[in-house]
Amino acid sequence: MEEKRDAVVVLSTAAEREAGTIARALVEEDLAACVNIVHVHSCYLWKGVYADEDEALMIIKARKDVVDRLIDRIKGLHSYELPEAIVLPIIGGYPPYLAWLAGEREK
């Protein structure tokens, strides 16, 4: 596998009704190559209160150099007071896909 440290996956949850809007903005603004949206059920404490609700998990594939702008855009579009944004490195994968993710694609 080819090592590719300039690619990342960003995980972010949102209300199901807004995940598509966020995903579209990220892709159209070239902050993400692709966003997968999957249904999840989240359980967590928020301000001392237990929450148990359906959400959408956005699996965002992007270039490392745009992460700060991507997170700022998520914050600007998101209805949550504290939106999730967890960045994971991609350390390898299928070279043609990684090249596409890195921006070697038609605009």
Buried (B, 14 or more C-beta within 10 A) or exposed (E): EEEBEBBBBBEBBBBBEBBBEBBEBBBEEBBBBBBEBEEEEEEEEEEEEEEEEEBBBBBBBBBBEBBEBBBEBBEEBBEBEEBBBEBEEBEEBEEEBBBBBBBEEEE
